[in-house]
Amino acid sequence: IDRKGFNGGYIFPGKKLLENCYQYGFLLKNIKLKNTLKNLWPNSTPQAIQSALKTQQKVLINYLLKKYPNHQFVLTGGDAQNWQRMIPAKKIIKSDPHLIHHALFHVGIILCSL
């Protein structure tokens, strides 16, 4: 987002989709992603899945922070809070899981006033 408006952005799979991906692809039991992981080296299937998913998220965040060092982020969607825990606060402009709904509401008001 700049003075000209919205320039683009990323849409990443949410926590629920990530949790379910192994269940669909490999018919494994559904695993809930924990915020903290105790073992550095996983030694069970649930721990291995949790560690892999958490690592994917961390790698993604680190990639974006390095690719866009002078940018700040707007976090939206149901997993905004999850991503917010992994990004330094000074890099976040706004975090709102309902941002799209707020925007649509304001568009509706504008359209109704025409």
C-alpha positions in Angstrom: 0.0 0.0 0.0 1.4 3.4 -0.9 0.0 6.8 -1.9 -1.4 5.3 -5.1 -3.3 2.6 -3.2 -3.0 -1.2 -3.0 -0.1 -2.6 -5.0 -0.5 -6.3 -4.2 0.4 -8.8 -1.6 0.5 -12.5 -0.6 -2.3 -14.8 0.5 -0.9 -17.7 2.5 -2.7 -20.9 3.6 -4.2 -20.5 7.0 -3.4 -22.6 10.1 -6.4 -24.9 9.7 -5.5 -25.7 6.1 -1.9 -26.4 7.1 -3.0 -28.6 9.9 -5.3 -30.6 7.5 -2.9 -31.0 4.6 -1.3 -34.2 5.9 -4.7 -35.7 6.7 -5.9 -35.2 3.1 -2.7 -36.1 1.3 -1.4 -38.9 3.4 -4.6 -39.9 5.4 -2.8 -39.2 8.7 -4.6 -38.2 11.8 -5.4 -34.4 12.0 -2.7 -32.6 13.9 -3.3 -29.3 15.7 -0.4 -26.8 15.3 0.9 -25.7 18.6 2.4 -22.2 19.3 5.4 -23.7 21.0 7.4 -26.8 20.3 9.3 -28.5 23.0 11.6 -30.9 21.1 14.2 -29.5 18.8 14.3 -32.8 17.0 10.8 -34.4 16.6 10.5 -38.1 17.5 6.9 -38.9 16.7 4.6 -38.3 13.7 2.6 -35.5 15.4 5.8 -33.8 16.5 7.3 -34.1 13.0 4.3 -32.6 11.4 4.1 -29.8 13.9 7.8 -29.0 13.6 7.6 -29.1 9.8 4.6 -26.7 9.7 6.1 -24.3 12.2 9.4 -24.4 10.3 7.6 -23.6 7.0 6.0 -20.5 8.7 9.3 -19.3 10.1 11.1 -19.7 6.9 8.4 -17.9 5.0 8.5 -15.0 7.5 12.3 -14.8 7.4 12.2 -14.8 3.6 9.7 -11.9 3.4 11.6 -9.9 6.0 14.8 -10.3 4.0 13.1 -9.7 0.6 11.3 -6.6 1.8 13.6 -5.1 4.5 12.2 -1.5 4.2 8.5 -2.6 4.1 5.9 -3.0 6.8 3.1 -5.5 6.8 -0.7 -5.5 7.0 -1.9 -8.8 8.4 -5.5 -9.9 7.6 -7.6 -13.0 7.8 -8.3 -15.5 10.5 -4.7 -16.2 11.1 -3.5 -12.6 11.5 -2.7 -13.1 15.2 -0.8 -16.3 14.5 1.4 -14.5 12.0 1.7 -11.4 14.2 3.5 -13.5 16.9 6.3 -14.3 14.4 6.9 -10.8 13.0 8.6 -8.0 14.9 6.0 -5.4 16.0 7.8 -2.6 14.3 7.3 -4.3 10.9 3.5 -4.5 11.3 1.3 -1.5 10.2 -2.0 -3.2 11.0 -3.3 -6.6 12.1 -7.0 -7.2 11.7 -8.6 -10.6 11.0 -11.7 -8.8 9.8 -10.2 -6.1 7.6 -11.8 -7.4 4.4 -15.2 -7.2 6.1 -14.6 -3.7 7.3 -13.6 -2.7 3.8 -16.6 -4.2 2.2 -18.9 -2.5 4.7 -17.4 0.9 3.7 -17.7 0.1 0.0 -21.3 -0.7 0.6 -21.9 2.6 2.4 -20.3 4.5 -0.5 -22.3 2.6 -3.1 -25.6 3.2 -1.2 -24.9 6.9 -1.0 -24.6 7.3 -4.8 
